Amino acid sequence: MSFRNVGEGTEIKDEECIVSRRMRSRGSTIYKITDGEGELEFESHSHFDAGEGLRVSGKVYNDRGFMKLDVSSLEKSEEAYPKILEKIESGVEIKEVPLLASGEIPEKLKGRIYSCARKLIAAKKLGRHIILRFHNDADGIAGALAITKIIRAYTSQQNSANYTVYDAMRDIGNLQGEKNPLVVLLDFGCGAESVEGLKILKASGAEVMIIDHHPNEGGAEENSHLFLSPWAVSKDEGASSYVAGYLSVEVARACGVSDVERLAPIACAGDKSTILPIDEKDREAAIVIDYMAAYSGFGNKLDFYKNALENRELYSSVLVQAREALDRITEDVKASMKKRLDGPVSVYTVDADKVKSKDFPGKGKITTRAFELAGDAPAVVLGVWKNGLSFRINSGAIEKGVHANEIISSLKEEMPDFIEGGGGHARAASLRIQEGFVDSVVGRIIEKVKEMC
C-alpha cells in the first residue's frame, strides 16, 4: 500500500521506507518517512538518521491535518534505500525545454542532463546530505549558483583542477555519520591526477556526480556514478566549449528552475566559450567573479559570490578594481612576449613572473591577455613561470592539428622526471614542471608544434 493513498485508520504492514527528515519535538523526535510515493510522520525516542532505510508497521491517525503513524513495529532495513531511491527518481517529472545551445553534443547529452536532474530532485525529497565542490573560476561558480537553485548543499570552493587523495579524505571525514550522501564535483576532477581521490571517495559509499568539460583523462566516468561531460559523447576538440556552468544551467532548467539562464553566458564568458551569445554584462560578471575568486581561500562558500552579484555597489567597485588590474598588466605582457616560432603555427611565450601582478590576474589570465594580443593568425601562446606553464591555442592552430592536451600527454611520457602534473583541453591547459626545467619543456613544445603542422 502506498503512503500516498492512506487515510485515518489505515493499517500499515511491514512497509519499506526511508527517513527523509527528522525534527526535535518536546523531548522526542518527529521523523518524516517516505515510501517513494507518499509521506508519513511518526514520533520516537529512538535515533534514526536521515537517509536510513526502515520497515514499519502501525496505524495511521490524523494529527491536526498531518497523517501520522502510530508505530507497532519498526526495524532497520538496508534493502529499502536503493529500492525507494529508484522509485523516486523514476517518478521525477522532468521539464523538457529547448536547450540553450545548439549542436549535436548537447542533444546527445540530454539523457545525462535529465539523469542528473532526477538525481538532484530525488536527493532533495529524501533530505540527503550533499557536498558541492566547485572550481574557483567564473565557470565553476556560475554552475554552482545554478545547482544550488535546485538543492541545499554544503558548498565549498576548490582551488585545484584535481581531486586529490587529500580532498577525498577530507570529504569522507565530513561525511562521517551521514547515510547515503551525495558528492557533486563541478568543473574539475577529470584529470589523471584525480584517479586515486575519486576511487577512494566512491569506495567510501558516497554517491559521486561529476559535471565537467575537461577531457576525461583520469577515468572520471568509471569512478563516479553520474558523469555529465561533453567528452562522454564526443571526441571532437570543440567538446570542451560546452562548459560546466552551461551544463549545470541545463540541469537546473530540466528541474523546472526559472531565472537561471543568465548564468550560462557568464560561465561561457569566463572560459572564452562561443556556444552562446555573450554580451558585455556577461563579460563583466565573469571578471568580477574571477577577481573575487583570486582573493578568496580554499573552502570559500558560495554565498560570497551570490551576495556580490546582487549588491550593485560592491559589484561596481570590484569591477573597477578588476579592470584596472587587467589594464595594468597589458604593457608588462607586451614587453615580456617573445615570438619563438614563426611558421604555419606561431609560438609565443610570455614570462608571467615578469608581469607585475599580485593575486589577480593570475598566471592563467596573464597567458590569456598575451593570447588576445597575439592576433588571429594560427598561434600557440605559452605563459611560463619558474615551475610551470599554461597553454592558449587559437582556432587556426587547432585546425592545423595542434592540441594542448595531446602535447601534454606526450610530454608526460617523454619527460616524466621533469613533468610533475598537469592537464586541460585542446585550447587551454597547464603543466607543473620541476624548477629549472621549464626552458627544456618549452623547447620540446616548440618542436612538437613543428611536427604537428
C-alpha positions as CSV (number, residue, x, y, z in Angstrom):
1,M,0.0,0.0,0.0
2,S,1.3,3.4,-0.9
3,F,1.7,6.1,1.7
4,R,0.1,8.5,-0.8
5,N,-3.2,6.7,-0.5
6,V,-3.5,6.3,3.3
7,G,-6.2,7.9,5.4
8,E,-7.1,7.9,9.1
9,G,-7.3,4.3,10.4
10,T,-5.3,2.7,7.6
11,E,-3.2,-0.2,8.7
12,I,0.4,-0.3,7.5
13,K,2.1,-3.7,7.5
14,D,5.9,-4.2,7.0
15,E,6.2,-1.3,4.6
16,E,9.7,-0.3,3.4
17,C,10.5,3.4,3.7
18,I,13.3,5.9,4.1
19,V,13.8,8.6,6.8
20,S,13.8,11.9,4.8
21,R,13.8,14.3,7.7
22,R,13.9,14.5,11.5
23,M,12.8,17.2,13.8
24,R,13.0,17.6,17.6
25,S,9.7,18.0,19.5
26,R,9.0,18.0,23.2
27,G,11.7,15.5,24.2
28,S,11.1,13.1,21.3
29,T,11.9,13.3,17.6
30,I,9.5,13.5,14.7
31,Y,10.6,11.5,11.7
32,K,9.3,12.1,8.2
33,I,9.3,8.9,6.2
34,T,8.6,8.2,2.5
35,D,8.0,5.0,0.5
36,G,8.8,6.8,-2.7
37,E,5.2,7.9,-3.4
38,G,3.9,9.5,-0.3
39,E,5.0,10.6,3.2
40,L,4.0,9.9,6.8
41,E,5.4,11.1,10.2
42,F,6.0,9.2,13.4
43,E,7.4,10.2,16.8
44,S,10.0,8.2,18.6
45,H,12.6,8.5,21.4
46,S,14.9,6.2,19.3
47,H,17.6,7.7,17.0
48,F,17.4,7.2,13.2
49,D,19.5,9.0,10.6
50,A,18.1,10.9,7.6
51,G,18.6,8.5,4.7
52,E,18.2,5.4,6.8
53,G,16.0,2.6,5.5
54,L,13.3,1.2,7.7
55,R,10.5,-1.4,7.7
56,V,7.4,-0.2,9.6
57,S,4.0,-1.4,10.8
58,G,1.3,0.6,12.5
59,K,-1.9,2.5,12.2
60,V,-2.4,5.9,10.6
61,Y,-4.0,8.7,12.5
62,N,-4.8,12.4,11.8
63,D,-2.9,14.9,13.9
64,R,-4.3,18.4,13.1
65,G,-4.2,17.7,9.4
66,F,-1.0,15.7,9.3
67,M,-1.1,11.9,8.6
68,K,1.0,10.2,11.3
69,L,1.8,6.6,12.1
70,D,1.2,5.0,15.5
71,V,4.1,2.6,15.2
72,S,3.5,-1.0,16.3
73,S,6.8,-2.4,15.0
74,L,9.9,-1.0,13.3
75,E,13.2,-2.3,12.2
76,K,16.1,-1.0,10.1
77,S,16.3,-2.3,6.5
78,E,19.4,-1.9,4.4
79,E,17.5,-3.2,1.3
80,A,14.9,-0.4,1.5
81,Y,17.1,2.6,0.4
82,P,18.1,1.5,-3.2
83,K,14.5,0.4,-4.0
84,I,12.9,3.6,-2.8
85,L,15.5,5.8,-4.4
86,E,15.0,4.2,-7.7
87,K,11.2,4.6,-7.3
88,I,11.5,8.3,-6.5
89,E,14.0,9.0,-9.4
90,S,11.9,7.2,-11.9
91,G,8.8,9.2,-10.8
92,V,10.5,12.6,-11.1
93,E,8.9,14.7,-13.8
94,I,11.5,16.4,-16.0
95,K,10.7,19.7,-17.7
96,E,11.8,19.2,-21.3
97,V,12.6,22.6,-22.7
98,P,14.7,23.5,-25.8
99,L,18.4,23.5,-25.0
100,L,20.1,26.9,-24.8
101,A,23.0,25.8,-27.1
102,S,22.5,24.1,-30.4
103,G,24.5,21.3,-31.9
104,E,25.0,17.5,-31.8
105,I,26.8,17.4,-28.5
106,P,24.1,19.0,-26.2
107,E,21.4,16.9,-27.9
108,K,23.4,13.7,-27.2
109,L,23.8,14.9,-23.6
110,K,20.1,15.3,-22.9
111,G,19.8,11.9,-21.3
112,R,22.7,12.6,-18.9
113,I,21.3,16.1,-18.1
114,Y,17.9,14.5,-17.2
115,S,19.6,11.8,-15.1
116,C,21.4,14.5,-13.1
117,A,18.2,16.4,-12.7
118,R,16.3,13.4,-11.4
119,K,19.1,12.6,-9.0
120,L,19.1,16.1,-7.5
121,I,15.3,16.4,-7.2
122,A,15.2,12.9,-5.6
123,A,18.0,13.9,-3.2
124,K,16.1,17.0,-2.2
125,K,13.0,14.9,-1.5
126,L,15.0,12.5,0.6
127,G,16.8,15.2,2.5
128,R,20.2,13.7,1.5
129,H,23.4,15.3,2.8
130,I,25.0,16.8,-0.3
131,I,28.5,18.2,-0.7
132,L,29.0,20.5,-3.7
133,R,32.6,21.4,-4.6
134,F,33.1,23.9,-7.4
135,H,36.2,25.1,-9.2
136,N,37.3,28.7,-8.4
137,D,36.5,30.5,-11.6
138,A,33.5,32.1,-13.3
139,D,32.6,28.8,-15.0
140,G,32.6,26.7,-11.8
141,I,31.0,29.4,-9.7
142,A,28.2,30.1,-12.2
143,G,27.5,26.4,-12.3
144,A,27.3,26.1,-8.6
145,L,24.9,29.0,-8.4
146,A,22.7,27.1,-10.8
147,I,22.8,23.8,-8.9
148,T,22.0,25.4,-5.6
149,K,18.8,26.7,-7.1
150,I,17.8,23.0,-7.1
151,I,19.1,21.7,-3.8
152,R,20.6,22.8,-0.5
153,A,24.1,21.6,-0.1
154,Y,27.3,22.1,1.8
155,T,29.2,24.2,-0.7
156,S,33.0,24.7,-0.9
157,Q,35.4,26.2,-3.3
158,Q,38.1,24.0,-4.9
159,N,41.2,25.9,-5.9
160,S,42.7,23.0,-7.8
161,A,41.7,21.3,-11.0
162,N,42.4,17.9,-9.4
163,Y,40.5,15.9,-6.8
164,T,43.4,14.5,-4.7
165,V,43.5,11.8,-2.0
166,Y,43.8,14.6,0.5
167,D,40.5,16.0,-0.9
168,A,38.8,12.6,-0.6
169,M,40.0,12.1,2.9
170,R,38.6,15.5,3.9
171,D,35.3,14.8,2.4
172,I,35.0,11.4,3.8
173,G,35.7,12.9,7.3
174,N,33.0,15.5,6.7
175,L,30.6,12.7,5.7
176,Q,31.0,10.6,8.9
177,G,27.6,9.6,10.3
178,E,25.7,10.6,7.1
179,K,23.6,8.0,5.4
180,N,23.8,7.7,1.6
181,P,25.4,11.1,1.0
182,L,25.9,12.7,-2.5
183,V,29.0,14.5,-3.6
184,V,28.9,16.8,-6.6
185,L,32.2,17.8,-8.2
186,L,31.7,20.8,-10.6
187,D,34.2,21.9,-13.2
188,F,37.1,19.7,-12.1
189,G,38.0,16.1,-11.4
190,C,38.6,14.7,-14.9
191,G,42.4,14.9,-14.9
192,A,44.7,11.9,-14.5
193,E,45.7,13.2,-11.1
194,S,42.2,12.8,-9.7
195,V,42.0,9.0,-10.2
196,E,43.1,7.9,-6.7
197,G,41.0,10.5,-4.9
198,L,37.9,9.6,-6.9
199,K,38.4,5.8,-6.3
200,I,38.7,6.4,-2.6
201,L,35.6,8.7,-2.4
202,K,33.5,6.2,-4.4
203,A,34.7,3.3,-2.2
204,S,33.6,5.3,0.9
205,G,29.9,4.7,0.0
206,A,29.2,8.3,-1.2
207,E,27.4,8.6,-4.5
208,V,29.5,10.8,-6.8
209,M,28.3,13.1,-9.6
210,I,30.8,14.9,-11.8
211,I,29.8,17.8,-14.1
212,D,32.9,18.9,-16.0
213,H,34.1,19.8,-19.5
214,H,37.7,18.9,-19.4
215,P,39.0,15.7,-21.2
216,N,38.4,12.6,-19.2
217,E,42.0,11.6,-18.8
218,G,41.6,10.0,-15.3
219,G,38.7,7.6,-15.7
220,A,36.2,10.0,-14.1
221,E,33.2,8.2,-15.7
222,E,34.3,4.9,-14.3
223,N,35.0,6.3,-10.9
224,S,31.7,8.2,-10.5
225,H,28.0,7.3,-10.5
226,L,26.8,10.1,-12.8
227,F,29.1,11.7,-15.3
228,L,27.9,14.8,-17.2
229,S,30.6,15.8,-19.7
230,P,30.7,16.5,-23.4
231,W,33.6,14.1,-23.6
232,A,31.2,11.3,-22.7
233,V,29.5,11.7,-26.2
234,S,32.2,13.3,-28.3
235,K,36.0,13.2,-29.0
236,D,35.8,16.4,-31.0
237,E,38.4,19.1,-30.0
238,G,35.5,21.6,-29.5
239,A,33.8,19.4,-26.9
240,S,35.2,21.4,-24.0
241,S,33.4,24.5,-25.3
242,Y,30.3,23.1,-23.6
243,V,31.4,24.3,-20.2
244,A,30.4,23.0,-16.8
245,G,28.5,26.1,-15.9
246,Y,26.4,25.8,-19.1
247,L,25.7,22.1,-18.4
248,S,24.7,22.9,-14.8
249,V,22.2,25.5,-16.1
250,E,20.6,22.9,-18.4
251,V,20.3,20.6,-15.4
252,A,18.6,23.3,-13.4
253,R,16.2,24.1,-16.3
254,A,15.3,20.4,-16.5
255,C,14.4,20.6,-12.8
256,G,12.0,23.4,-13.7
257,V,14.1,26.2,-12.1
258,S,13.3,29.6,-13.5
259,D,15.6,32.7,-13.9
260,V,18.7,30.6,-14.2
261,E,19.5,31.1,-17.9
262,R,21.5,34.3,-17.2
263,L,24.3,32.2,-15.6
264,A,25.1,30.2,-18.7
265,P,26.7,33.0,-20.8
266,I,28.6,34.2,-17.7
267,A,30.1,30.7,-17.5
268,C,30.9,30.8,-21.2
269,A,32.4,34.3,-20.9
270,G,34.7,33.1,-18.1
271,D,36.1,30.2,-20.2
272,K,36.0,32.0,-23.6
273,S,33.4,29.6,-25.0
274,T,31.4,30.7,-28.0
275,I,28.5,28.2,-27.8
276,L,26.2,31.0,-26.6
277,P,25.9,34.7,-27.4
278,I,27.8,36.8,-24.9
279,D,27.3,40.5,-24.2
280,E,29.4,43.0,-22.2
281,K,27.4,42.4,-19.0
282,D,28.3,38.7,-19.1
283,R,31.9,39.5,-19.5
284,E,31.7,42.0,-16.6
285,A,30.1,39.4,-14.3
286,A,32.8,36.8,-15.2
287,I,35.6,39.3,-14.5
288,V,34.0,40.2,-11.1
289,I,33.7,36.5,-10.2
290,D,37.2,35.7,-11.3
291,Y,38.6,38.7,-9.4
292,M,36.9,37.7,-6.2
293,A,37.9,34.0,-6.6
294,A,41.5,35.0,-6.9
295,Y,41.4,36.6,-3.5
296,S,39.3,34.0,-1.7
297,G,40.8,31.0,0.0
298,F,40.2,27.3,-0.3
299,G,36.8,26.2,1.1
300,N,35.1,29.6,0.5
301,K,31.3,29.3,0.5
302,L,29.1,30.1,-2.5
303,D,27.1,32.9,-0.7
304,F,30.3,35.1,-1.0
305,Y,29.7,35.3,-4.8
306,K,25.9,35.4,-4.7
307,N,25.9,38.4,-2.4
308,A,28.5,40.2,-4.6
309,L,26.4,39.8,-7.8
310,E,23.3,41.1,-6.0
311,N,25.0,44.0,-4.3
312,R,25.3,46.6,-7.0
313,E,27.7,48.9,-5.1
314,L,30.0,46.1,-4.3
315,Y,29.8,44.7,-7.8
316,S,30.7,48.0,-9.3
317,S,33.6,48.5,-7.0
318,V,35.0,45.1,-7.7
319,L,34.6,45.6,-11.5
320,V,36.6,48.8,-11.4
321,Q,39.4,47.1,-9.4
322,A,39.4,44.1,-11.8
323,R,39.6,46.2,-14.9
324,E,42.3,48.4,-13.5
325,A,44.3,45.3,-12.7
326,L,43.9,43.9,-16.2
327,D,44.8,47.3,-17.7
328,R,48.0,47.5,-15.6
329,I,49.4,44.2,-16.9
330,T,49.0,44.9,-20.6
331,E,52.3,46.8,-21.0
332,D,54.2,44.3,-19.0
333,V,52.7,41.5,-21.1
334,K,53.7,43.3,-24.3
335,A,57.2,43.8,-23.1
336,S,57.6,40.2,-22.0
337,M,56.1,38.5,-25.1
338,K,58.5,36.8,-27.4
339,K,57.8,35.1,-30.7
340,R,59.6,31.7,-30.5
341,L,58.5,30.1,-33.7
342,D,57.4,31.8,-37.0
343,G,55.6,29.3,-39.3
344,P,52.3,27.8,-40.2
345,V,51.6,28.0,-36.5
346,S,53.5,30.6,-34.5
347,V,54.5,30.1,-30.9
348,Y,54.8,32.9,-28.4
349,T,55.9,32.9,-24.8
350,V,55.2,35.4,-22.0
351,D,57.2,35.3,-18.7
352,A,54.4,35.6,-16.1
353,D,57.0,36.1,-13.4
354,K,57.9,39.4,-15.0
355,V,54.4,40.7,-15.1
356,K,53.6,43.0,-12.1
357,S,50.5,41.2,-10.7
358,K,49.5,40.2,-7.3
359,D,46.8,37.6,-6.9
360,F,44.7,39.0,-9.9
361,P,45.1,38.4,-12.7
362,G,46.7,35.0,-12.1
363,K,49.1,33.3,-14.4
364,G,46.3,31.8,-16.5
365,K,44.8,35.2,-17.1
366,I,48.2,36.7,-17.9
367,T,48.5,34.0,-20.6
368,T,45.1,34.8,-21.9
369,R,46.0,38.5,-22.2
370,A,49.0,37.6,-24.2
371,F,46.8,35.3,-26.3
372,E,44.5,38.2,-27.0
373,L,47.5,40.3,-28.2
374,A,48.8,37.6,-30.5
375,G,46.2,38.3,-33.2
376,D,44.1,35.9,-35.3
377,A,46.8,34.0,-37.2
378,P,47.3,30.4,-36.1
379,A,49.2,30.6,-32.8
380,V,50.1,28.9,-29.6
381,V,50.8,31.1,-26.6
382,L,52.7,29.8,-23.6
383,G,52.6,31.6,-20.3
384,V,55.7,30.5,-18.4
385,W,57.0,30.8,-14.8
386,K,59.6,29.2,-12.6
387,N,57.8,25.9,-12.1
388,G,55.1,25.7,-14.7
389,L,53.4,26.9,-17.9
390,S,50.0,27.4,-19.4
391,F,48.8,26.9,-23.0
392,R,46.3,29.0,-25.0
393,I,45.7,27.8,-28.6
394,N,43.5,29.5,-31.1
395,S,41.2,28.1,-33.7
396,G,43.7,28.4,-36.6
397,A,46.2,26.3,-34.7
398,I,43.5,23.7,-33.7
399,E,42.5,23.4,-37.4
400,K,46.2,22.5,-38.2
401,G,46.2,19.7,-35.6
402,V,47.9,21.4,-32.7
403,H,46.1,20.4,-29.5
404,A,47.4,21.2,-26.0
405,N,46.1,18.1,-24.3
406,E,47.8,15.9,-26.9
407,I,51.1,17.7,-26.4
408,I,50.8,17.3,-22.6
409,S,50.1,13.6,-22.8
410,S,53.2,13.0,-24.9
411,L,55.4,15.3,-22.7
412,K,54.3,13.3,-19.6
413,E,55.6,10.1,-21.3
414,E,58.8,11.6,-22.7
415,M,59.8,13.8,-19.7
416,P,58.4,12.1,-16.6
417,D,61.3,13.2,-14.4
418,F,60.5,16.9,-15.1
419,I,56.8,17.0,-15.6
420,E,55.1,16.9,-12.2
421,G,51.5,17.1,-13.4
422,G,49.0,19.0,-15.5
423,G,46.2,18.7,-17.9
424,G,43.4,20.6,-19.7
425,H,41.7,20.5,-23.1
426,A,42.7,21.2,-26.7
427,R,42.7,25.0,-26.4
428,A,43.7,25.6,-22.8
429,A,45.8,23.6,-20.4
430,S,48.7,23.9,-17.9
431,L,51.7,22.0,-16.6
432,R,53.6,21.8,-13.3
433,I,57.3,21.4,-14.1
434,Q,60.3,20.8,-11.8
435,E,62.0,24.1,-11.3
436,G,65.0,24.6,-13.6
437,F,63.5,22.6,-16.5
438,V,60.8,25.0,-17.9
439,D,63.0,26.1,-20.8
440,S,63.7,22.5,-21.8
441,V,59.9,21.8,-21.8
442,V,59.2,24.9,-23.8
443,G,61.8,23.9,-26.4
444,R,60.2,20.4,-26.7
445,I,56.8,22.0,-27.1
446,I,58.1,24.2,-30.0
447,E,59.4,21.0,-31.7
448,K,56.1,19.3,-31.3
449,V,54.2,22.2,-32.8
450,K,56.5,21.9,-35.8
451,E,55.8,18.2,-36.1
452,M,52.0,18.6,-35.8
453,C,51.7,21.1,-38.6
